[in-house]
Amino acid sequence: MAWAPDPFTAAGAPAPGGADRPCLPQVRGRLAEYASMPVLQVLRRLESGPRGLTEEQAQARLVRHGENVIAGSGAPGRAARLLRAATNPFVLILLALGGVSAVLGAFGATAVISVMVLVSCWLQVRQEHRFDRVAATLRAMVSTTATVVRRARAQASPMVREIPIDQLVPGDVVNLAPGDMVPADIRLLRSAGLSVDQAVLTGESLPAAKHIATDQAATSGPGPAGDLGAFDCPWLCFMGSTVATGTGTAVVVATGASTYFGVMHARLPARRAETAFDRGVKGVSRALIGLMLVCAPLVFVVNSAVHGLRFAALWFAISVAVGLTPEMLPVMVSTALARGAKVSARRKVIIKRPPALHNLGAVDVLCVDKTGTLTHDRITVDCHLDAEGHPDPEVLRWAAINSAWAAQDDEAILVNELDEALLTHAEQRDVPLDGWTGVDVIPFDPARRRGSVVVRTGLGTETLITKGALEQVLECCTRLRTRHGDTPLTDADRDRLRELTDRHAADGVRVLAVAVADQPVRIGGYRPSDEQDLTLVGFVGFRDQPRPSAAAAIAALADRGVTVKVLTGDHPLVAARICRDAGIDPGRIVLGEDIAGCDDAELRELAGQTTVFARVDPEQKAHIVRALRAAGHTVGFLGDGVNDAMALRDADVGITVESAVDIARESADVVLLRENLDAVAEAVTDGRRTFANITKYLEIAISSNFGNVLSMLAASVILPFLPMLPMQILVQNLCFDLCLLPLAFDHVDPRTLRRPRSFEPARLTRFVLLLGPMNTLADLTAFAILLHTTGSHPTPAAQALFHTGWFVENLLTQAAAVHLLRSPRLPSLRDHAALPVLLGTLALTAIAVALPYSPLAPVLQMAALPAACVLLLLLVLVLYCVLISAAKARWNKATSLGSHDVAKVHSS
């Protein structure tokens, strides 16, 4: 492959306005060629250097290449949104019914159906556009950043700073630390203990070791140009992968669409995996469409059999089908989710994807990591003990030297909170840490559960200092340091040391072992295999105080039917103490090693019975989350570390905090700007409040429409004419659906927020079957009154009076239904609807009363109602309110028993 002389064309994304998107062989060849160059040639090709680009150079390249984003990952345009809205099942049904009406020559009905389609699509597109703008603003508050080396001008000193990943350009020099996402395709310049998880690209289950290349190794290359062996090249890292351990410095060779990830992303389907929210909406939609497909043909068959008016019966059945179609459901869902996301944002909770709000409300199991959730995540040193359990400042000195040189290594190893606590404590105790020269670092990683540094005193020897979990450090030890000198480490010593650390762990103290070994001066770096033949010198203990608010937050979640489970890599006794302090009964604690051999069925049963899992690794956390989901739970996971990323992805809703590592924030659906469980409890409530308003729309709309269909079937048998004209049905349905949209802004009864809720077609069916017939009873009463007014064989004028009377009665009862069914309580000054709902129902009432007397009355073939008839219809309205209230009381009694059963299940 011929190499393009222009470094920007070669390395960067295509110019915004112009060049074609690169293909996969081109990207493979480009990466292979970069891998085969000596590092200085790479920097020259990119017109960069170890001191990074100047701001002027970076801005020029950003203009040329565009932002470092994956093509097609932005929000869809208005045309795409309109197409998606138009292909909604309910809209497609309306379009089909409108087409049939046009064929039958019912152009008035076609016009009304077209208006309904346009209004539905326009409102949905508008709401989605508004939500995308709000979501983009909220995501910007927690946007992923990269650590870049840049200069203000050519002669200025380089500065290390954080910039949004989308501002990276080819030639930028970036620093990598554990938990960082690799922000682009890069070539390593320096590294220390670096390993990268590139499973998203290669499917590897283990992180790949990465290190810099000698010029000889680089010129040998990873393979022929275009060979996929570039993934095996240790000095290349790829966008989309994640730093597992160690650190590095690298130069960006490709961004955006020119990265391997960018090209592969363009070839993948854009649709996300189906969520619980998607499945719920789909299930309800199927149920409603099924209801319409049964009822509409039944209305046609009955009318044509009784009256023989097949054309009129078909037109009437089409109008009934339109009336049963909740065409505003997508608009209602979009509006409710958008409002819920804005409310959550005011509570410092960022919803990255709309369905996550529903999933939050549906969560019945919340898995959390202990540190930073139940505790303050402010670690302090509690003790420093020798191997016999006595305080020993020498142990503190060795541990602090380990932390100091891990922090001061020239590759800038990320300092964790334990190291910070040790260094602070050593400084307060005036422990001398000078006189040592750092030689090498073997970084900590979750698999080894230990980390080491190598230091030199100038006396011809080097000292390896290891610090980590007791069991993992003991694996490397053969001797024990006591007050009487070094002695061989026996099995009895190992048991005594475990008992010592268990006693401290039971008091909530996390204990790390410290070991040392003298090494001859060597040429070349140290590896984990050099951690052997060590001498255990003692322990350092850390304490992380429980959050005072944790117990109240746990109780609030339990009151909402959410069970909290703790998944931690910490010592089981430490986890148990912290859980008890937070008001959680740990019960029998299960260790990671206990679930290693469990099959899926066994783990499902174990996960349901266990509250605390300790010593679990990242894969085991994700496995537990999947097991809980397979058992039928809706699972949330709250975590902020590299080891939480897998579980965040596998949960129904992944929750993290603003200060989390990049990969955790990218994997999560929800980002908390407050780092405690209080925010989660409030977010769960917001999700349930949003879903409650969506449910109100479904229950009120479907029960009312179903009652009307039953009324029409009865009227078809009783009356010698159609009870309402098709055009009147369509207008009534449009007015009612628009009146229901303000429910997205309604107040919610606190009793509906007590337990997890999701879309339940069976529950909706029971509600409709109980409440819908109450509407029918009121309609039949209205029929009797109107027949008495018009006579058993009415003239066309009398029929118009009947149609008008039922039209008015229907709209009035529907307006009343909004207030009677929006809450388990009866309407009152204390429990009233929100102002938008009040205005919507007042508008519906005004339309019902004024339309028969308006200029539109002749168009809709309506007649002015006599005063006596209006008074009688008001009595029907009173009867309807009584019937609905009685049916609602019965429903509340039944569902309160159901809630009690659910509470018992959760408590068990």
N, C-alpha and C positions, 0 to 999 in steps of 0.2 A: 504494500500500500504506500503510495507516494505521500510524504509528509508535507502538509501545507506550510509555506514559509511564514504566513501570518500567524503569530502565536495566539491571537484572539480567536481566529477562525478555527484553529486547531484545538484549542483547549476549552473555549467557553461555549455557552449556549448560542444558538443562532440569533442573529440580530433581530430585534423585535419586529421589524417590518418585513423581514425578508426571507432569509435562506430557509430551505426545506429542513424539516426535523431530521436529525441524524438517525440512521438505521443501526440495528444491533451489530452487524459486522464492523461498521465503521467505528463504533464506540469500543468494541473489543480490541480492534487493531490499534486504536489510539492509546488505550490503556496499556496494552502489551508494549508499545513503543516507548511510552513513558517509563515503564518498568525496566526496560533494557538500557536506559541512559544512566550515566553517572549523575549524581545529584547536582553537581555544578552545572552540567549541561541542561538539566531540567530547569534550574533557576534561570539560566541564560535564555532558554527558549521562552520562558514565561515573562522575561524581562522583570524579574523579581530578585530577591536576595534574602538572607537570614534576618535582616532588619525590617522586612515587610515592605509593603507599598506605601507611598504617600497618599494622603487623603485626595489629592487632585487626581492621581493615577486611578485610585479606586472609583472615584465618581465618573471618570471618563469611561472606564470599563463597564460600570453599571449601566450607563446610558447605551453603550454598544450592545451589551449582551442581555440586558433586562435583569429582572430580579431572579434570585436563586430559588425559584419555585418550580414545582412540577406542572407541566402543561396540563390544562384541563382540571386542575384541582380547585379552581376558583368557583365562585357561585355561578349557577346557570344564568343565562340571559333571560330577558322577558319572553322571548319567543319560545325558549325551551320550557320555561315555567307554564306558559299558556298551553303548550302542547301537552304537558303533564296533567294540567288541570282538565283539559278537554278529554283526556283518555281515562279519567276517573270513572269507575263503573256506573255510578249514579248519573253522571253527565251523559255517558254513552246511552244509557236507558232513555233519558230524556230526548236525546237526539233521534234515537230510533222511533220513539213515540211521536215526535214532531214530524218525522218523515212520513209516518203512516197517516197522520192527520192531514198533511199536505196532499198526499195521494187521494185521500177521501174528499178533498175539497174543503176541509175545515180550516180555512186559512186564518181565521181569527184565533183558533186554538194553537195553530202553528206559530203565530206571532207571539202569543203569551208564553208558550214553551221556549221559544227562542230568547225572549227577554229573561226567563228564568235561567237558561244556560249562560247567557252573557253575564248576568249579575253574579252567578255563582263563580264563573271562571275569573271575572275581573276582581272580585273580592278575594279569591284565593291567591291569585297572582300578587295582588297588592299586599296581602298579609305576609306571604312568603318573602317578598322583596324587603318589607320592613323588618321582618325577623332576621334575614340575612345581614342587613346593615347593622342591626343591634348586636347580633352574634359576632360579626367581624370586629366591632368595637370592643366587645367583651373579651374576645380571644386575644386582641392586641394587648390587653392588660396582663396576660400570662404567656406572651409569645416566647417561643424558644429562641435562645441566643447562642452565639458562638464567641469564644475567646480569641481575639485576633490581635496580631502585632502590626501596628501601623505607625506612621510618622506624620506629623503635621505638615512638614515640608522636607525637601531633599536632605538638608544638613541637620535636621533635628534628631534628637534621640528617639529611639523607638518606644512606644507606649503600648502597654497591654490593657485592652478594654473589651467590654462586652458589646456586641452589636447584634441586631436581629439577623437570623440565619439568612433571610432573603436578601440581605445587603452584601453577602459575600460575593467576591469576583475571582476569576482565575488569577493566580499569582499571590493571593493573600496567604500569609503565614498564620496558622491557627494552632492553639494549644488544646490538648485533649486531656481529660481527667475522668476518673471512674464515674459512670452514670451519664456521660455526655453522649448525645447522638453525633455520629460522624456527619458533619454538615454538608459535605460534598465529596467527590472523588479526590483523594489526596495521595501524595507521596511523602513518606516519612523522612524527616531530617534528623530527629533525635527521638529516642524512646527509652523507657525504663520499665521493665516488667509488664509491657503492654500486651493485652489480649483483647480481642474484639469479637462480640457476638454478631455474626453475619448470617444467622439462620433465616432472616427474612429474604435473603438473596440466594443462599445455597442450601438451606435445609439442615445444616450441620447442627447437631444437638449440643456440642461443646464449643466454647469460644476458641477462636483461632489465635495462636501466638503471633505477634507482630514485632518486628525489629528493623533497624536500619540495615542497609546493604553496603557492603564494601564495593568499591568501583568494579572490582573483578567479578563479584557476584552479580552486580547490576548488568554488566555488559553481556553476561551469559543469558540473561533474560528469563522470564518465566516460561518461555515456549515460543513457537512461531507466532507471528502477528495474527491476531484474531483468535488465538487459542483461548479457550475458557480457563486454562490453567492460570490466568492472571489472578484468580481468586486464591490460588495457592501461593501467590507471591507475598512474602512476609512484609515487604516494605510498601505495599499498596493497601489502602483502606477505602471503603466505598460508602457513598451516601445511603442512609437507611439502616446501617449497622450501628452498634452501640458499644461503647467502651466498657468492658467488663472489669478489667484490672489495669493498674499501672497508668502511666502518663506518656505523652508524646508531643512532639512539635512537628508540623507537616506543612507542605505547601499545597494549595488548591490547584488541581490540574483540570477540573471540569465542574461545571455547575448546571443546575436546572435540568433542562431537557437533554443536555449532552452527557449527563451522568448515566451509568449503567442502570441505576434505579429509575431514572427518568424515562429511559427508553422502554424498560420493562413495564413501567406504570402505564405508559401510553397503549401497551398491548393488552392490558388487563381490563376486564369489565369494570365499569365505574360504579356498579351497584354494590352497596354494603350487604353484609350478611343480614338476614332477617332477624329483627329483634322481637322481644316479647310484645312491645307496643305494636309493631307491624302485624304480628300474628293476631293480636287482639282486634285491631281495626278490620283486618281481613275476615275474621270470624264473624264479627257483627255485621259487616257488609254482606256476607253470604246469607246470613239469617234474614236480613231485611229484604234482600233481593228475592230470596225464596218466598217470603211472605207476599211480596208483590206479585210474583209469578203464579201464586195459588189464588190470591183474592181477585185479581183483575179478570182472569178468564171466568171465574165463578160468577162475578157480577154480569159479565156478558151473557153467559149461558142462561142465568135466571131471567134477565130482562128480555132476551130474545125469545125464551120459551113462554113467558107470561104475556108479553106485549106484541111479539112478532115483529118488532121494529128493529131489524138487524143492523141497519146503518146507524140509527140513533143509538142502539144498544152498544155497538162497537165504539162509537165516539165517546159514549158515556164511560165504557170500560177503560178506554185510554186515559180519560180524565182521572178516573179513580187510580189508575196505575201511577200517574204523575203525582197525585195527592199522597200516595204511599211512599214515594221516592224522597228520601231526605237529602235533597241535592245540596243543601247548605252544610252537610256534615263536614266535608273537608275544610270549608271556610271556618266553621266553628272550632274544629280541632286546631287549625293554624292560629286563629285568634287567641284561643285559650292558652296555647303553649307559648306564644309570643308574650302575652301579658305575664304569664307565670315566670318566664325567664327574666323579665324586667324586674318583677318583684323580688326574685331570688338575688338578682344583682345588687339591689339595694341592701340586701342582707349579707353582702360580701360572698355570694355563691355564684360562680360563673358556670352557666349551662352551655357546653360546647355544641351539643346536638339536641334538637328539640325532643326526640323520643326519650332522652335521658330523664326528663322531668317526670314523665309518666312512670318510668321504671323506678325512679326514686320513691314515688308514692306507693308502688307495688312491692317494694322490698320487705321481706319478712325475716331475712337473715342478713346481718351485717357482720362481715369479717374484718377485723382490724389488726394491725400490728400494734404491739404494746408501746414501743418507744414513740414519744411525741403525740400519742393519742390518749392513752391513759396516764401518761407521765408528762412532765414539763419539757423533756428533751433538753434539760440543762444539767449535764453530768458534773458531779463533784467527786473528788477523791475522798473516799471514806477511810481507807487504811492502807498501810504498806507493811507487809509481814514477811519474816523469813520463813524458811521451810518448816520451822517448828511452831509457827503461829505467833511469834513475838514481833512487836514493832521494830523495824530495821530501816534506817534512812538510806543504807546502801542499796537496798532493793529499789527504793524510790529513785536513786541516782541512775541505776541501770535502766529502769523503765523510762525515765525522762530523757536519757541520752538516745534511746531508741526512737522516741517521739521527735526529739529535736532534729536528728539527722534525717528522719523520714520527711520532716517539714522543710529542711534547708537543702535538701538534695538539689543539684542544679537542674533536674528535670521537673522540679516543683510538684512533688507528690502532694496530692490533696490531703490536708490535715483533717482527720475526723474529730468528733467531739471528745472522744476518749483521750486522744493526743493533746488536744487543747486543754483539757482538765488537768492532765499530768504536768504540762509545762507551766500552767498557772500555779498549781500547787507547789511545784519545785521552786518557782520564783519566790513565792511567799515564804518558803522555808529556807531560802538562801542556799539551795543545793548547787554546788559548782558543776557546771556542765562544759567548761572550756578545757582546753588541753587535748582535745580529740580532733582528728581529721577524718571526715567522711570518705569512705572508699566505695561503697556500693549499697544498693537497696534491693531487697527481695520483697516486693509489695505484698500487703495483705490481700487475700482473696477469700471469698466465701467457702470455697471447696477445702482449702487447707486450714482455714480458721486461725491463721497466725501470719505474722509478718516479721521480717528481720532487717537489720542494718548491719553493715560492717564498718568498723572504725579503726583507726590506727593511732598509736601513741608516740610513734617515732622511735620505739625501742626494738624495731625489727620484727614485731608481731602484729597481727591484726586480730581484732576481737569481734566475733559475731554475736549480736544480741537479738534474741528472739522473744517476742511477746505475743500471747494469744490465749485461746481457750485451753483449759487445763488438759483435757484428754489429748488434744492435738499437740500440745507442747510436750507432754509426757512421752508421746510416741518417739520423740527425738532425743530424749534424755537417757543417760546411762549413769549419772552421778547426781549426788545431792549435797548442797553446801549447808553445813551446820556451823554452830559456834566453835566447834572443835576441829573444823576442817572439812574437806570434801570426802564423801564416802560413797560406795556403790549404792545405786538405787534399787531397792528390793521390792518384791510384791507387797510386803507388809507396809513399806513406805508409801507405795502407790495407794493402797486402801486408806491409810491414815490421811494422806493429802486430799483424797476425794471427800472423806468425812469432814475435813476442815473446811473445804470450800462449800460443802453442802450446808454446814451450819450458818455460814455467812449468807449464802443464797436464800436460806429460809427467812432471813431477816431483811431480804430485799436488796442485798449487796451483790453486785455483779463482780466476779473475781476473774482476773487474768493472771496467768502464770508468766514468770520471767526467767529466762535461761540464757547462759552465756557459754562461749567456747573460744579458746585461743586458737588462731589459725596462722600458719606460716604465710609470709608475704608471697603473693602469687601474681602472675600476669594473666589478665583476663577476668571476666565478670563472674559473679556468684549466681547460683541457681537454687531453686528449692531443694534439690537433692543434697546440697551442702548443709542443710539443717539436720545434723546428726551428731551423735556423741556429745550432746550438750550437758551442761551442769545446771540443774534447777537451783536458782538462788532465792526464790520466794514468790510473793504474790502482791498485786495491787488491787484494791477493791474500789468500786465506783457505786455511787447511789444516784438514782434519778427519782426525785420525789413525785408522788402521784399528783395529778392536777386536782385541786379542790373541787373543780366543777365537774370532774369525771363522773362521780357517783350520781349527781343530779341528772346529768345527760344520759347515763345508762338507764336510770329510772324513767326518764321521759321517753326514751326509745321503747322500753318494755311496756309502758303505758300505751304506746302506739302499736303494740303487737310486733315489735321488731326484736328478735333475739340476737344478742351480740356474742360472737365467737372470737377468740383471740388466737391468732396464728403468728408465732414468733420464733425466731432462731435462738432466743435466749435460753438460759438455764431454766428448767421447769420449776424449781423452787422460787427463783426470782419472779417468774411469771405468776406463780400462785400467790405470792405475797402482794404483788401489785394489783392483781385482780381482786383479792379480798379487800384491799384498801379502797378500790373503786366500786365496791358493792357487787362484785360478780362472784358467785360461788364457782370456784374452778372445778369442783368435782374431781373425777379421775382424769389426770393429765395424760395425754397420749403423746409419745415422742415420735419424731420423724422416722426413727428406725423401726417403730412398731407398725407403721403403715407401708413400709417399703415393700413388703410381700403381699399386701392386700390386693385382691382383684376389685373390679369396679363395684360389684354388688356388696362386698364386705365393707368397702370404704364408704359407700352410701349409708349403710347402717351405722357405721362407726362415727361418721361425720354428723349424723343426726343426733347422736347421743352424747357427743363430746363438746365441752365448752372451750377448753384450752388445748391447743396443740403447741408443743415446744420442740426446740431443736429441729425445726423443719426448714428445708432448703427451698429455693424459689420454685423448683418444679413441683415439690410436694404441696406448696401453697396453692398453686394453680390446680393441681389434681384434686385437692379438697374442695375448692370452689366449684369445679366441674361436677364433682360427686353430689354436692348439695343441689346444684341445678338439676341434675338427673333425677334427684329424689322429688322434684316438683316445687322446690323453693325458688323464689325470686331473690337473687343474691347480690348484695352490694359488697364491694371491697374497698377499704380505705388504707392506702399506703403511699409512701413517698420515696422509696429507695429503688435502686437498681434491681434488688431482689424481689420487688413487688410488681414489676412490669408485666410478667406473665399472668399473674392473678388479676391484675387490673384489666387486661385484655379479655380474660375468660369470664369475668363476672357479667351479670346483666347490666350493671352500672358500675364503672370504675370511678373512684373518688380519690383525689389527691389534693395537695396543698400548694400554695404559690411557691414555696421555697423548695419544692421537690426537685429531684434531678430531672433533666430534660426528658429522658425516656419515659419516666412516670407521668409527666405532664402530657406528653404526646399520646400515651396509652389510655389516659383517663377520659371519661365523658364529662366529669364535673370537677371544677377546681375551686377549692375553698380558700378564700383570702383571710380566714381566721382559722388558726390551727388547733381546733378542739372539737369535741363531739357535739357541743351545743349547736354548732353550725350545721352538722349533719341532721340533728333532730329537727331543726327549723326547715332544712331543705326537704326532708321527708314530708313535713306538713305542707309545704308549698306544692310539692308534687301531688299530694292527695287533694288539696284544695283545687288545683287545676283540673284534675281528673273528675272531681265531683261535679264541676260545672259542665264538663263534657257529658257526663252521665245524665245530668238534668235535661240537657237538650234531647238526648235519645229517649229518655223515659217520657217526657212530656209530649214530644212530637209523635212518637210511635204509638203511644197509648191513645192519644186523641185521634190520630188518623185511623187506627184500627177500629176504634169505636164508631167512627164515621162510616167505615166500610160495612160494619155490621148493620148500621142504620140503613144504609143504601140497599143492602140485601133484603132487609125486612120491608123497606118501602117498595121495593120492586115487586113484592108479592102482594102488599096491601093496596098500593095506589094504582090507579089506572093511567098514570103518567109518571115521567121521571121526577124524582124528588128535588133535583137541582140540575140546572143546565150545565153542560160540560164547561163552558166558558166561565161560569160562576165558580165552579169547583177549582179551576186553575187559578183564578184571581184570589180566591180565598186561601189556597195553599201558598201562593207567593207571599201574601201579606202575613200569614202566620209564621212562615219560615224566617222572614226578615225580622219579625218581632222577637223571635227566639235568640237571635245572634247576641244581643246584649247580655245573655246569661253568662258569657265568658267573663264578665266583670262583676258577677254577683257575689254577695256574701255567702259564706258556707257555714252550715250548722256544725258546731264542734263535735257533735256525736258522730257525724259521718267521717271524721278524721281519725277515729280510734283504732282502726285496723287497716291492714293493707288491702288495697282494692285494685283490680284490673278489669279489663273487658270480660264480661261474663254473659255470653249469649243466653245461657239457660236462665240466669237471674232476670235478665231483661225480658225474656219470654214470659216468666211467671208474673212479673210486674204488669206487663201489657194485658195478659189474660185476666188479671184481677181488676185493674183500673179501667181498661178500655170499655168493658160492658156498662160501666156507670155512665159513660158518655152516651151510649146507645139508649139507656133507659130515659135519659133526659130528652134525647132526640125523639123517641117514640111519644113521650108526653107532648112535645112540641107538635108532632104530627097530628095528634088528636085535637089539639087546640086549633091548629091551622085548618084541619078538615072541617071542624065545626064552624069555622069562620067562612070557609070557601064553599062548603057543600061537598057531597060525595062525588058528584060529577061536575067539576068546576069548568067554567069557560076558560078560554085562553087568558083573559084578564085575571080571573081568579087563580089560575095556575101561576101566573107571574107573582101574585100576592103570596102564594104558598112558597115559591122559590125564594122570594125576598125574605120571608119570615124565617125560613130555615137558615138561609145565609147569615142573617143577623144573629140568630140564636147560636149558630156554630161559632162565629167569631167572638161573641161575648163569653161563651163557655170556654173557648180556648184561651182567651185573655185571663179568665178566672183560674184556669188550670195552671197557668204559669205561676201564680202566687200560691195556689193550694198544694202543688206538687214539688215546688223548688226546695222545700225543707220538710223534715219530719214533723216540725211543729206547725201549728195553725198560724196564719198571718196575724201579726200583732204589731203594736208600736215598738216592741222590743225586738221582734224578729221579723223585720221587714226587708223587702228586696232592695238591692242597690239602686241608685238613682237612674242609671241607664236602663235597667229592667223596668222600673216604674214608668219612665218615659216611653219605652217601647210598647208596653201594654196599654198605656193611655192613648197612644197613637192608633193601636189596633182597635180599641173601643170607639175612638172617634170615627175611624173608617166605617166600622159596623153601623154606627148610628147615622152618619151623614151620607153614606154612599147612595142609599135609596132616594135621597132628596137632591142629589147632585146632578150636574149635566151628564155624568157618565151613566146614570141610571137607564136611559133608553138604550144605550149601547149594550149594556149587560142584561137588557130585558127585565128590569126590576120595576117594582111599583111601590108607591108611598104606603107605609103601614098605618092603619087606623090606630088611634091612641089606645083603644081597648086592647087591641092585639099586642101592642108594645107592652102594656102592663102585664098581660098574661105571660108573655115571653120572659119578663123579669121574674115572674113567679117560677117559671121553669129554671131560670138561672139560680134562684135560691134552692130549688130542689136539687139541682146538679151539685151545688156546693155541699149540701147535706150528704148526698150519696158519696161524693168523692172523699169527704172527710171521714165517713164511716169506713170506706174501703181502705183509706190510708192508715187509719188506726189499726185495722186488722193486719195490714202489711207491716207496720212498725212492730207490732207484737211478734209476728213471725220472724222478722229479721233480727229483732233484739235477741231472741232465743238463739238464732244462728250466730250472732256476734259473741254470745256467751260461750257457745261451743268452740268457736275459733279461739277465744281467749284461753280456754282450758287447754287446747292443743298447744298453743304457744308457750304457756306456762310449764307444760310438761316437757 
